[in-house]
Amino acid sequence: ISSLQKVPFDTNRLRDQIPSGIAVLSALTELNINTNVITGSLPSEMAGMTALADINVGYTILEGSVPTLLCGLTGLTKLNMEYCRYGGSLPSCLVQLTALVGMYLGHNEISGPIPAQAGSMVALREFKLNYNERITGTIPSSLCNMSALELMDFTSQIALFINRVTGPLPAALGQLLLVEKLYLSVNRFSGTIPATLPALPVLTVLGISTNLLSGPLPASSWSAR
């Protein structure tokens, strides 16, 4: 059993907690328990499962803080924890996951700022923090270093106006030349729309509704596309 590499347990009716004995699966590269009735949190013993590249625990009842044990799993390329009950702030050590291609943390109860050095995750293509409790602060300037980014979603819930990301939209977001979808609606961004945003070469969706933006539309940039 220690040679198992993939465990696709998704879309069942599995219950209770993830057993600590899962750590004996030292060769495991993919753990998928998406869409089950799993409770509790990730067992601390998983910190030693350094072969893991893909963790998918979305659509479960896992709760508590986003576990710092993830920070040591530096081979992770995909982390899906959407539609759980995680709360508290994002561990700053997550920025050590420099191989990560997809991080999906939407539909939880996460609060606090986006880690200042999040841009260290330079391989990230999709970054989702949508529909959380109270994401606050500004967009870190380091995010503009995510040159591989294709999707960024910080959307909040319109009915509750929960996310409170503030400050201006950084003009440096125009450096994200591969971004196709940028969702920043229902926050508290202020100031003008940087001319660099509509000029992004492959952008197909720019969601900036329900903010505090003001000033003129950057007409010259729209026509340039």
N, C-alpha and C positions, 0 to 999 in steps of 0.2 A: 504493500500500500504506500510505502514511502516514495515510490517512483511515480506516483500519480502526478500529472502535470495540469490537468483541467478537471474542474468539478462543476458541471452545469446543473445546478439545482433550481434554476429559475422557474417561475410560473407554476408553483405548486401550492400546497396548503401546509407547508412545514411550519412548525411552531417552536416556541421556547428560544433559548439563547444559543449562540454559536459556542460549541464546546471548546474548552481550552486545549483539549487533545488534538485539535486541528493542526497544531504546530508540528506534529509528527510528519505532516505532508511537506517535507522540506524541499521537494522538487516542484511544488505547485507553482505554476505561472499564471493561472487564471482561476479566480474564485467568483462564481456568479450565483447569488442567492436572491436575485431581483424578484420582486412580486411574491413575497411569502409573508407569513405572520411571525417573523423573527423579532425578538425583543432584546432588551439589554444594550450592550455595547460590544465593540470588537474586543476580544480577549487580549490581554497584554502579551500573551505568548506569541501572538502574530508578529511581534517585532522582530523575531528571528527568521521569519519567512522571506528571506531576501531575494528569492527567485521570483516573487510575485511581480507580474507586469500589468495585470488587469484585475482590478477589484470592482465588482458591481454589486452593491448592496441596496440599490434604489428600490423604492416602493416597499419598504419594510417598516418596522416600528422601532428601529434602532434609535437610541436617544443619548443625551448627555452632550458633552463637548466634543468637537471634532478631535479624534484621538491623535496625540503627538507621536504615537508609535508609527504612524504613517511616514513621518519625516525620515526615518531610517531606511525605508524601502525605496532606495534611490533608483531602482530599476523600473519603477512604475511608469507606464506610458498612458494608462487610462484609469481614472478614478471617478466612479459614479456613485454618489450618495444622495441623489435627488429624492424628493418626496419621503423624507424620514422625519425625525423629530430632533435633529441636532440643534443645539443652541450655543450661546456664548460666542466669543470672538474666534476668528481664524488664527490658528497657531502660526506665528511668524516663521517657524522652521519649515513650513510647507514649501518655502521658496527654494529649499534644497533639492526638490524634485525636478531637476533640470531636464530629465528625459520625458517628462509628462507632456503628452500630446492633447489629451482631453481631460478637463476638470469640470465636473458637473455637480454643483452643490445647491441647485435651485430648490425652492419649495421646502425650506427648513425654517428654523427660528434663529438663524445666525445673526449676530449683532456686532457693532464696532466697526473699525476701519478695515479697509483692504490693506494687507501688509505692504509697507513702504517699498520693500525690495521684491515685490511680486514679479517685476520684469525680469528677474533672474531666470525665470522659467521660459527660456528663449525658444524651446521647441513647441510651446503651447499653440495649438491651432484653434481650440474651442474652450472658452472660459465662461461658465454660467454661474451667476450668483442671484438669479432672478427670484422674486417672490420669497424674500426672507423677512426676518423680524425687523431689525433696525440697522441696516448697513449705513454707516455714517462716514463723515470725513470727505476728502476729495479723491479724485482719481490720481493715484501716485504717478509722478512723472516717469517712473521706471517702466510702467506699462507700455509706454511708447517704444520700448526696446524690443517688444515681442514681435519681431519681424515676420514670424510665421503665422501670426494670428489671422484667422478667417472669420471667427464668430465671437463677439463679446456681448453678453446679455446681463445687464444689471437692472432690468425692468422691475418695478414695484407693482403692488396691487392697487389699481385705480380706486377701488372702494375704500381702502384703508389708508392710503398714502403712507405706507410704512417705510420704505427705504428713504434715506435722507442724505444721499450723496450730494455734496454741495460744491460751491466754487464754480469757476469758469470751466468750459469745455477746453481742454488743452489743445492749442494749435498743433502740438507735436503729435496728436493722434493721426495727423496727415502722413506720418511716417509709416503707418501700418498698411503698406502697399498691397498686401494680399487679403485684407479684410473685406468680406462680402456682406456681412450683416452686423450692424452695430445698433444694439438696443439699449437706450439710455432713458426711456420714458418714465414718467411718474417719479421724479426725484426732485431735487431743489437746485439744479444747475442754474447759474445766473450769467449775466453778461451777454455778449453777442455770439453768433454762430461763426466759428472760425472758417475762413474761406477755404482752408485746407481740407475740410471734411467732405463737402460735395465734390471736390476735385479728386477724391480717391479713385483710382483707375478701375477697380473691379467691384466697387460698392453697389449693391442692389437694394439694400434696405437700410435706411437711417431713421431709427425711432427716437425722436427727441420731444415728443408731445408731453404735455402736462409737466412743465418745468417753470422756471422763472426767467427764461431767456428774453432778451429785448434787442432793440436796434434793428437795422435793416437786414434783409435777406442778402446773402453774398451772391448777387445775381451774376456777376462775371464768371464765378466759378461754375455755376450750374450750366451756363452756356458753353463753357470750355469742355464739358463732357459731351 
